[in-house]
Amino acid sequence: MSILFEFVPSIFVALAFDFVLYITGASLLRAFSFGICKYHLHNYGDFKRLKVKPNNGYLIPYIVGVIFYALIVVSIAWLN
């Protein structure tokens, strides 16, 4: 039972990172396309509920968010 309690916080952290990466990617896509790409910026409850559905369109904004934060980390490492 204690092993289960160790994994619960990590699950919440993973969900929070998914949400942050999606919001960042959707915002960047909307900003760089000048509003042509209109990904919905859901709140956290809607995000959790809609994420489990197949073909929900979360993959592209998620990947853009991952690439954005990876570029930030690489640029910080390069400048130091």
MMTF fields as JSON, N, C-alpha, C and O atoms, coordinates in Angstrom:
{
  "mmtfVersion": "1.0.0",
  "mmtfProducer": "UNKNOWN",
  "numBonds": 319,
  "numAtoms": 320,
  "numGroups": 80,
  "numChains": 1,
  "numModels": 1,
  "chainsPerModel": [1],
  "groupsPerChain": [80],
  "chainIdList": ["A"],
  "bondAtomList": [4, 2, 8, 6, 12, 10, 16, 14, 20, 18, 24, 22, 28, 26, 32, 30, 36, 34, 40, 38, 44, 42, 48, 46, 52, 50, 56, 54, 60, 58, 64, 62, 68, 66, 72, 70, 76, 74, 80, 78, 84, 82, 88, 86, 92, 90, 96, 94, 100, 98, 104, 102, 108, 106, 112, 110, 116, 114, 120, 118, 124, 122, 128, 126, 132, 130, 136, 134, 140, 138, 144, 142, 148, 146, 152, 150, 156, 154, 160, 158, 164, 162, 168, 166, 172, 170, 176, 174, 180, 178, 184, 182, 188, 186, 192, 190, 196, 194, 200, 198, 204, 202, 208, 206, 212, 210, 216, 214, 220, 218, 224, 222, 228, 226, 232, 230, 236, 234, 240, 238, 244, 242, 248, 246, 252, 250, 256, 254, 260, 258, 264, 262, 268, 266, 272, 270, 276, 274, 280, 278, 284, 282, 288, 286, 292, 290, 296, 294, 300, 298, 304, 302, 308, 306, 312, 310, 316, 314],
  "bondOrderList": [1, 1, 1, 1, 1, 1, 1, 1, 1, 1, 1, 1, 1, 1, 1, 1, 1, 1, 1, 1, 1, 1, 1, 1, 1, 1, 1, 1, 1, 1, 1, 1, 1, 1, 1, 1, 1, 1, 1, 1, 1, 1, 1, 1, 1, 1, 1, 1, 1, 1, 1, 1, 1, 1, 1, 1, 1, 1, 1, 1, 1, 1, 1, 1, 1, 1, 1, 1, 1, 1, 1, 1, 1, 1, 1, 1, 1, 1, 1],
  "groupList": [{"groupName": "MET", "atomNameList": ["N", "CA", "C", "O"], "elementList": ["N", "C", "C", "O"], "formalChargeList": [0, 0, 0, 0], "bondAtomList": [1, 0, 2, 1, 3, 2], "bondOrderList": [1, 1, 2], "singleLetterCode": "M", "chemCompType": "L-PEPTIDE LINKING"}, {"groupName": "SER", "atomNameList": ["N", "CA", "C", "O"], "elementList": ["N", "C", "C", "O"], "formalChargeList": [0, 0, 0, 0], "bondAtomList": [1, 0, 2, 1, 3, 2], "bondOrderList": [1, 1, 2], "singleLetterCode": "S", "chemCompType": "L-PEPTIDE LINKING"}, {"groupName": "ILE", "atomNameList": ["N", "CA", "C", "O"], "elementList": ["N", "C", "C", "O"], "formalChargeList": [0, 0, 0, 0], "bondAtomList": [1, 0, 2, 1, 3, 2], "bondOrderList": [1, 1, 2], "singleLetterCode": "I", "chemCompType": "L-PEPTIDE LINKING"}, {"groupName": "LEU", "atomNameList": ["N", "CA", "C", "O"], "elementList": ["N", "C", "C", "O"], "formalChargeList": [0, 0, 0, 0], "bondAtomList": [1, 0, 2, 1, 3, 2], "bondOrderList": [1, 1, 2], "singleLetterCode": "L", "chemCompType": "L-PEPTIDE LINKING"}, {"groupName": "PHE", "atomNameList": ["N", "CA", "C", "O"], "elementList": ["N", "C", "C", "O"], "formalChargeList": [0, 0, 0, 0], "bondAtomList": [1, 0, 2, 1, 3, 2], "bondOrderList": [1, 1, 2], "singleLetterCode": "F", "chemCompType": "L-PEPTIDE LINKING"}, {"groupName": "GLU", "atomNameList": ["N", "CA", "C", "O"], "elementList": ["N", "C", "C", "O"], "formalChargeList": [0, 0, 0, 0], "bondAtomList": [1, 0, 2, 1, 3, 2], "bondOrderList": [1, 1, 2], "singleLetterCode": "E", "chemCompType": "L-PEPTIDE LINKING"}, {"groupName": "VAL", "atomNameList": ["N", "CA", "C", "O"], "elementList": ["N", "C", "C", "O"], "formalChargeList": [0, 0, 0, 0], "bondAtomList": [1, 0, 2, 1, 3, 2], "bondOrderList": [1, 1, 2], "singleLetterCode": "V", "chemCompType": "L-PEPTIDE LINKING"}, {"groupName": "PRO", "atomNameList": ["N", "CA", "C", "O"], "elementList": ["N", "C", "C", "O"], "formalChargeList": [0, 0, 0, 0], "bondAtomList": [1, 0, 2, 1, 3, 2], "bondOrderList": [1, 1, 2], "singleLetterCode": "P", "chemCompType": "L-PEPTIDE LINKING"}, {"groupName": "ALA", "atomNameList": ["N", "CA", "C", "O"], "elementList": ["N", "C", "C", "O"], "formalChargeList": [0, 0, 0, 0], "bondAtomList": [1, 0, 2, 1, 3, 2], "bondOrderList": [1, 1, 2], "singleLetterCode": "A", "chemCompType": "L-PEPTIDE LINKING"}, {"groupName": "ASP", "atomNameList": ["N", "CA", "C", "O"], "elementList": ["N", "C", "C", "O"], "formalChargeList": [0, 0, 0, 0], "bondAtomList": [1, 0, 2, 1, 3, 2], "bondOrderList": [1, 1, 2], "singleLetterCode": "D", "chemCompType": "L-PEPTIDE LINKING"}, {"groupName": "TYR", "atomNameList": ["N", "CA", "C", "O"], "elementList": ["N", "C", "C", "O"], "formalChargeList": [0, 0, 0, 0], "bondAtomList": [1, 0, 2, 1, 3, 2], "bondOrderList": [1, 1, 2], "singleLetterCode": "Y", "chemCompType": "L-PEPTIDE LINKING"}, {"groupName": "THR", "atomNameList": ["N", "CA", "C", "O"], "elementList": ["N", "C", "C", "O"], "formalChargeList": [0, 0, 0, 0], "bondAtomList": [1, 0, 2, 1, 3, 2], "bondOrderList": [1, 1, 2], "singleLetterCode": "T", "chemCompType": "L-PEPTIDE LINKING"}, {"groupName": "GLY", "atomNameList": ["N", "CA", "C", "O"], "elementList": ["N", "C", "C", "O"], "formalChargeList": [0, 0, 0, 0], "bondAtomList": [1, 0, 2, 1, 3, 2], "bondOrderList": [1, 1, 2], "singleLetterCode": "G", "chemCompType": "PEPTIDE LINKING"}, {"groupName": "ARG", "atomNameList": ["N", "CA", "C", "O"], "elementList": ["N", "C", "C", "O"], "formalChargeList": [0, 0, 0, 0], "bondAtomList": [1, 0, 2, 1, 3, 2], "bondOrderList": [1, 1, 2], "singleLetterCode": "R", "chemCompType": "L-PEPTIDE LINKING"}, {"groupName": "CYS", "atomNameList": ["N", "CA", "C", "O"], "elementList": ["N", "C", "C", "O"], "formalChargeList": [0, 0, 0, 0], "bondAtomList": [1, 0, 2, 1, 3, 2], "bondOrderList": [1, 1, 2], "singleLetterCode": "C", "chemCompType": "L-PEPTIDE LINKING"}, {"groupName": "LYS", "atomNameList": ["N", "CA", "C", "O"], "elementList": ["N", "C", "C", "O"], "formalChargeList": [0, 0, 0, 0], "bondAtomList": [1, 0, 2, 1, 3, 2], "bondOrderList": [1, 1, 2], "singleLetterCode": "K", "chemCompType": "L-PEPTIDE LINKING"}, {"groupName": "HIS", "atomNameList": ["N", "CA", "C", "O"], "elementList": ["N", "C", "C", "O"], "formalChargeList": [0, 0, 0, 0], "bondAtomList": [1, 0, 2, 1, 3, 2], "bondOrderList": [1, 1, 2], "singleLetterCode": "H", "chemCompType": "L-PEPTIDE LINKING"}, {"groupName": "ASN", "atomNameList": ["N", "CA", "C", "O"], "elementList": ["N", "C", "C", "O"], "formalChargeList": [0, 0, 0, 0], "bondAtomList": [1, 0, 2, 1, 3, 2], "bondOrderList": [1, 1, 2], "singleLetterCode": "N", "chemCompType": "L-PEPTIDE LINKING"}, {"groupName": "TRP", "atomNameList": ["N", "CA", "C", "O"], "elementList": ["N", "C", "C", "O"], "formalChargeList": [0, 0, 0, 0], "bondAtomList": [1, 0, 2, 1, 3, 2], "bondOrderList": [1, 1, 2], "singleLetterCode": "W", "chemCompType": "L-PEPTIDE LINKING"}],
  "groupTypeList": [0, 1, 2, 3, 4, 5, 4, 6, 7, 1, 2, 4, 6, 8, 3, 8, 4, 9, 4, 6, 3, 10, 2, 11, 12, 8, 1, 3, 3, 13, 8, 4, 1, 4, 12, 2, 14, 15, 10, 16, 3, 16, 17, 10, 12, 9, 4, 15, 13, 3, 15, 6, 15, 7, 17, 17, 12, 10, 3, 2, 7, 10, 2, 6, 12, 6, 2, 4, 10, 8, 3, 2, 6, 6, 1, 2, 8, 18, 3, 17],
  "groupIdList": [1, 2, 3, 4, 5, 6, 7, 8, 9, 10, 11, 12, 13, 14, 15, 16, 17, 18, 19, 20, 21, 22, 23, 24, 25, 26, 27, 28, 29, 30, 31, 32, 33, 34, 35, 36, 37, 38, 39, 40, 41, 42, 43, 44, 45, 46, 47, 48, 49, 50, 51, 52, 53, 54, 55, 56, 57, 58, 59, 60, 61, 62, 63, 64, 65, 66, 67, 68, 69, 70, 71, 72, 73, 74, 75, 76, 77, 78, 79, 80],
  "secStructList": [7, 2, 2, 2, 2, 2, 2, 2, 2, 2, 2, 2, 2, 2, 2, 2, 2, 2, 2, 2, 2, 2, 2, 2, 2, 2, 2, 2, 2, 2, 2, 2, 6, 6, 6, 1, 1, 7, 7, 7, 7, 7, 7, 2, 2, 2, 2, 2, 2, 2, 2, 6, 1, 1, 1, 7, 1, 7, 2, 2, 2, 2, 2, 2, 2, 2, 2, 2, 2, 2, 2, 2, 2, 2, 2, 2, 2, 2, 2, 7],
  "xCoordList": [0.813, 0.0, 0.858, 0.48, 2.01, 2.864, 3.498, 3.825, 3.671, 4.205, 3.216, 3.612, 1.945, 0.918, 0.971, 0.805, 1.2, 1.274, 2.5, 2.505, 3.542, 4.717, 4.46, 5.05, 3.599, 3.339, 2.272, 2.234, 1.427, 0.336, 0.864, 0.376, 1.836, 2.331, 2.98, 2.857, 3.668, 4.304, 3.274, 3.518, 2.136, 1.065, 0.51, 0.261, 0.313, -0.182, 0.824, 0.438, 2.1, 3.129, 3.138, 3.275, 2.995, 2.968, 1.758, 1.876, 0.602, -0.579, -0.406, -0.841, 0.224, 0.45, 1.413, 1.197, 2.481, 3.402, 2.721, 2.967, 1.868, 1.12, 0.274, 0.224, -0.381, -1.238, -0.416, -0.807, 0.701, 1.547, 2.121, 2.163, 2.56, 3.104, 2.032, 2.308, 0.818, -0.261, -0.615, -0.745, -0.769, -1.132, -0.046, -0.353, 1.216, 2.308, 2.311, 2.433, 2.174, 2.172, 0.997, 1.156, -0.191, -1.375, -1.246, -1.641, -0.7, -0.515, 0.502, 0.299, 1.606, 2.614, 2.073, 2.323, 1.337, 0.764, -0.229, -0.272, -1.016, -1.982, -1.266, -1.685, -0.198, 0.518, 1.292, 1.264, 1.986, 2.806, 1.992, 2.473, 0.77, -0.067, -1.018, -1.882, -0.855, -1.689, -3.169, -4.015, -3.475, -4.852, -5.502, -6.676, -4.751, -5.334, -5.538, -6.594, -4.536, -4.672, -5.362, -4.798, -6.563, -7.326, -7.492, -8.557, -6.432, -6.524, -7.18, -6.829, -8.113, -8.83, -7.921, -7.194, -7.961, -7.206, -8.152, -8.81, -8.204, -9.101, -8.56, -7.36, -9.457, -8.984, -8.53, -8.71, -7.947, -7.322, -8.331, -8.015, -9.514, -10.53, -10.986, -11.104, -11.241, -11.624, -10.479, -10.707, -9.251, -8.087, -7.971, -7.751, -8.118, -8.028, -9.136, -8.899, -10.33, -11.476, -11.366, -11.678, -10.933, -10.877, -9.618, -9.578, -8.596, -7.338, -7.464, -6.747, -8.34, -8.454, -9.179, -9.115, -9.862, -10.559, -9.553, -8.625, -9.732, -8.832, -9.134, -10.248, -8.134, -8.256, -8.748, -9.671, -8.14, -8.59, -7.76, -8.1, -6.694, -5.926, -4.971, -4.59, -4.571, -3.646, -2.19, -1.305, -1.917, -0.547, 0.301, 1.427, -0.19, 0.608, 0.948, 2.116, -0.011, 0.373, 1.301, 2.176, 1.123, 1.988, 3.422, 4.356, 3.608, 4.951, 5.592, 6.789, 4.812, 5.334, 5.768, 6.792, 4.997, 5.382, 6.663, 7.508, 6.811, 8.04, 9.237, 10.286, 9.09, 10.189, 10.545, 11.724, 9.548, 9.805, 10.637, 11.639, 10.228, 10.98, 12.333, 13.28, 12.444, 13.743, 14.693, 15.878, 14.176, 15.014, 15.457, 16.579, 14.6, 14.996, 16.122, 17.096, 16.004, 17.04, 18.349, 19.417, 18.283, 19.495, 20.142, 21.367, 19.36, 19.948, 20.569, 21.609, 19.972, 20.571, 21.88, 22.858, 21.903, 23.119, 24.201, 25.378, 23.828, 24.805, 25.396, 26.593, 24.575, 25.064, 25.914, 26.7, 25.774, 26.62, 27.865, 28.751],
  "yCoordList": [-1.192, 0.0, 1.258, 2.263, 1.217, 2.394, 2.67, 3.814, 1.625, 1.828, 2.641, 3.489, 2.375, 3.135, 4.616, 5.476, 4.918, 6.311, 7.021, 8.247, 6.267, 6.889, 7.296, 8.266, 6.584, 6.885, 7.959, 8.581, 8.188, 9.158, 10.571, 11.214, 11.088, 12.44, 12.53, 13.555, 11.479, 11.529, 11.537, 12.122, 10.905, 10.935, 12.347, 12.818, 13.029, 14.408, 15.343, 16.257, 15.121, 15.946, 15.715, 16.667, 14.464, 14.164, 14.817, 15.348, 14.784, 15.432, 16.947, 17.58, 17.518, 18.965, 19.345, 20.356, 18.557, 18.847, 18.695, 19.491, 17.687, 17.541, 18.774, 19.266, 19.266, 20.439, 21.67, 22.428, 21.874, 23.04, 22.955, 23.957, 21.77, 21.621, 21.853, 22.468, 21.373, 21.587, 23.072, 23.603, 23.739, 25.16, 25.986, 26.898, 25.677, 26.406, 26.19, 27.142, 24.927, 24.628, 25.244, 25.784, 25.175, 25.759, 27.276, 27.871, 27.895, 29.351, 29.761, 30.74, 29.006, 29.325, 29.135, 29.963, 28.054, 27.834, 28.929, 29.374, 29.361, 30.427, 31.747, 32.51, 32.022, 33.291, 33.328, 34.336, 32.232, 32.235, 32.079, 32.419, 31.573, 31.458, 32.651, 32.677, 33.634, 34.835, 34.497, 35.146, 33.48, 33.13, 32.16, 31.826, 31.697, 30.748, 29.386, 28.775, 28.901, 27.649, 27.98, 28.68, 27.486, 27.825, 26.59, 25.973, 26.243, 25.175, 25.737, 26.823, 25.005, 25.469, 25.41, 24.435, 26.438, 26.487, 26.076, 26.914, 24.782, 24.232, 24.478, 24.683, 24.457, 24.48, 23.066, 22.122, 22.933, 21.667, 20.526, 19.402, 20.779, 19.731, 19.228, 18.021, 20.147, 19.745, 19.03, 18.08, 19.481, 18.851, 17.392, 16.516, 17.126, 15.747, 14.888, 13.738, 15.428, 14.666, 14.395, 13.291, 15.37, 15.225, 14.517, 14.037, 14.449, 13.843, 12.342, 11.788, 11.679, 10.232, 9.804, 8.63, 10.712, 10.38, 10.263, 11.067, 9.268, 9.165, 10.251, 10.772, 10.574, 11.581, 12.92, 13.511, 13.393, 14.632, 15.84, 16.962, 15.657, 16.786, 17.407, 18.566, 16.673, 17.226, 16.965, 17.51, 16.162, 15.755, 16.889, 17.086, 17.626, 18.684, 19.804, 20.183, 20.358, 21.383, 20.838, 21.558, 19.591, 18.977, 18.894, 19.22, 18.463, 18.35, 19.724, 19.88, 20.714, 22.079, 22.605, 23.28, 22.299, 22.702, 22.024, 22.657, 20.741, 20.017, 20.613, 20.826, 20.884, 21.47, 22.854, 23.201, 23.647, 24.988, 24.93, 25.635, 24.097, 24.006, 23.336, 23.654, 22.413, 21.814, 22.86, 22.874, 23.733, 24.81, 25.786, 26.292, 26.051, 26.917, 26.28, 26.952, 24.989, 24.3, 24.248, 24.462, 23.97, 23.917, 25.282, 25.381, 26.335, 27.683, 28.103, 28.761, 27.75, 28.061, 27.305, 27.866, 26.037, 25.235, 25.763, 25.755, 26.217, 26.701, 28.038, 28.273, 28.906, 30.222, 30.171, 31.085, 29.138, 29.03, 28.342, 28.126],
  "zCoordList": [0.0, 0.0, 0.0, -0.602, 0.668, 0.708, -0.651, -0.965, -1.455, -2.797, -3.629, -4.43, -3.432, -4.146, -3.776, -4.641, -2.505, -2.064, -2.628, -2.735, -2.991, -3.588, -5.028, -5.503, -5.733, -7.132, -7.337, -8.399, -6.374, -6.529, -6.798, -7.727, -6.033, -6.346, -7.722, -8.394, -8.152, -9.464, -10.581, -11.637, -10.372, -11.374, -11.498, -12.608, -10.371, -10.416, -11.08, -11.809, -10.831, -11.463, -12.967, -13.735, -13.399, -14.834, -15.502, -16.607, -14.845, -15.409, -15.484, -16.446, -14.475, -14.486, -15.601, -16.27, -15.824, -16.914, -18.268, -19.175, -18.415, -19.664, -19.933, -21.06, -18.911, -19.055, -19.426, -20.313, -18.766, -19.041, -20.453, -21.166, -20.858, -22.203, -23.261, -24.291, -23.025, -23.99, -24.091, -25.194, -22.96, -22.978, -23.66, -24.427, -23.39, -24.02, -25.525, -26.296, -25.941, -27.367, -28.088, -29.183, -27.49, -28.122, -28.218, -29.221, -27.192, -27.215, -28.272, -28.99, -28.366, -29.377, -30.787, -31.663, -31.012, -32.34, -32.701, -33.848, -31.744, -32.009, -32.278, -33.148, -31.547, -31.717, -33.031, -33.737, -33.366, -34.579, -35.854, -36.935, -35.749, -36.944, -37.064, -37.941, -36.18, -36.158, -36.035, -36.65, -35.239, -34.946, -35.911, -35.754, -36.916, -37.862, -37.209, -37.372, -36.469, -35.717, -34.396, -33.555, -34.219, -33.023, -32.14, -32.11, -31.428, -30.447, -29.191, -28.73, -28.654, -27.476, -26.263, -26.069, -25.46, -24.211, -23.086, -22.469, -22.835, -21.83, -20.428, -20.243, -19.438, -18.064, -17.687, -18.457, -16.511, -16.141, -16.049, -16.439, -15.552, -15.432, -16.79, -17.003, -17.706, -19.06, -19.765, -20.514, -19.531, -20.143, -19.718, -20.555, -18.418, -17.94, -18.526, -18.895, -18.614, -19.1, -20.594, -21.04, -21.371, -22.813, -23.301, -24.434, -22.46, -22.875, -23.093, -23.925, -22.384, -22.495, -23.767, -24.132, -24.451, -25.691, -26.836, -26.928, -27.708, -28.867, -29.892, -29.96, -30.675, -31.744, -31.22, -31.782, -30.156, -29.55, -29.967, -29.591, -30.724, -31.231, -30.242, -30.405, -29.219, -28.228, -28.573, -27.915, -29.567, -29.836, -30.402, -29.944, -31.36, -31.993, -31.018, -30.94, -30.265, -29.284, -28.203, -27.721, -27.82, -26.807, -27.317, -26.584, -28.565, -29.132, -29.286, -29.044, -29.682, -29.801, -28.432, -28.324, -27.391, -26.04, -25.578, -24.946, -25.889, -25.53, -26.251, -25.643, -27.538, -28.31, -27.79, -27.72, -27.427, -26.9, -25.62, -25.499, -24.67, -23.418, -23.611, -22.892, -24.565, -24.869, -25.441, -25.108, -26.301, -26.839, -25.754, -25.799, -24.794, -23.678, -22.887, -22.547, -22.587, -21.812, -22.598, -22.025, -23.894, -24.72, -24.814, -24.747, -24.965, -25.062, -23.741, -23.743, -22.626, -21.33, -21.148, -20.655, -21.542, -21.42, -22.35, -21.99, -23.527, -24.475, -24.032, -24.203, -23.469, -23.056, -21.796, -21.55, -21.007, -19.815, -20.224, -19.397]
}
